């Protein structure tokens, strides 16, 4: 006779893992806000500042990827310009486009953020054995993949259900 896995135990373990992931997510968010605050930025300003370092930064694309509005990103860019961290110039080839770049002060702020983040990597992450970090990475990668597939399936199911109209009684 085959032994069935103890579903209540597995379910309890899954809920415990979800609670740990929620706590980890909250801690990462709080730490990111703390790092940003240390250099007088909001987390959103930091995210925009990071992206302006990429060669092909487009505020509208950034807004879409962060589920934000182009107006909110434009406002944040103006704040960063006012703080002297970013400069804006009209694109020479297309006058409708602006080119954003970090100023020397912006580079210093980004370097301070990088150093602060490195300190956390050194003081927290490097206390684990490489084997533990590999196991965590493998698990997180697999979990991310499964959640992504599940989310797409759930979105499709929700879209299908939304198209089904209830019958008149």
WOURGI-V864992 format. One record per backbone hydrogen bond with DSSP energy under -1.0 kcal/mol. NH is the residue of the N-H (numbers start at 1). CO is the residue of the C=O. E is the energy in kcal/mol with one decimal. If there is no record, write none. Layout:
NH_CO_E + NH_CO_E
This chain:
7_5_-1.5 + 10_6_-2.3 + 11_7_-3.2 + 12_8_-2.3 + 13_9_-2.4 + 14_10_-2.5 + 15_11_-2.5 + 16_12_-2.2 + 17_13_-2.5 + 18_14_-2.4 + 19_15_-2.2 + 20_16_-2.1 + 21_17_-2.5 + 22_18_-2.5 + 23_19_-2.3 + 24_20_-2.6 + 25_21_-2.6 + 26_22_-2.5 + 27_23_-2.5 + 28_24_-2.6 + 29_25_-2.4 + 30_26_-2.6 + 31_27_-2.7 + 32_28_-2.5 + 33_29_-2.3 + 34_30_-2.3 + 35_31_-2.7 + 36_32_-2.3 + 37_33_-2.7 + 38_34_-1.7 + 39_36_-1.4 + 40_37_-1.9 + 41_36_-2.3 + 46_42_-2.3 + 47_43_-2.3 + 48_44_-2.4 + 49_45_-2.9 + 50_46_-2.9 + 51_47_-1.9 + 52_48_-1.9 + 53_50_-1.1 + 54_51_-1.8 + 57_54_-1.2 + 62_58_-2.5 + 63_59_-2.6 + 64_60_-2.1 + 65_61_-2.4 + 66_62_-1.6 + 67_64_-1.2 + 68_63_-3.3 + 73_69_-1.9 + 74_70_-2.6 + 75_71_-2.4 + 76_72_-2.2 + 77_73_-2.6 + 78_74_-2.3 + 79_75_-2.1 + 80_76_-2.4 + 81_77_-2.4 + 82_78_-2.8 + 83_79_-1.8 + 84_81_-1.3 + 85_80_-2.7 + 86_80_-1.0 + 87_101_-3.0 + 89_99_-2.0 + 91_97_-3.0 + 97_94_-2.2 + 99_89_-3.7 + 101_87_-2.2 + 103_85_-2.1 + 107_103_-2.4 + 108_104_-2.0 + 109_105_-2.3 + 110_106_-2.4 + 111_107_-2.3 + 112_108_-2.3 + 113_109_-2.4 + 114_110_-2.4 + 115_111_-2.5 + 116_112_-2.4 + 117_113_-2.4 + 118_114_-2.5 + 119_115_-2.0 + 120_116_-1.4 + 121_117_-2.2 + 122_118_-2.8 + 123_119_-3.1 + 124_120_-2.3 + 126_121_-2.5 + 127_124_-1.5 + 128_125_-1.6 + 133_129_-2.1 + 134_130_-2.7 + 135_131_-2.2 + 136_132_-2.5 + 137_133_-2.7 + 138_134_-2.8 + 139_135_-2.5 + 140_136_-3.1 + 141_137_-2.5 + 142_138_-2.3 + 143_139_-2.9 + 144_140_-2.6 + 145_141_-2.2 + 146_142_-2.5 + 147_143_-2.7 + 148_144_-2.5 + 149_145_-2.4 + 150_146_-2.6 + 151_147_-2.8 + 152_148_-2.1 + 153_149_-2.4 + 154_150_-3.0 + 155_151_-2.7 + 156_152_-2.3 + 157_153_-2.4 + 158_154_-2.7 + 159_155_-2.5 + 160_156_-2.4 + 161_157_-2.6 + 162_158_-2.2 + 163_159_-1.1
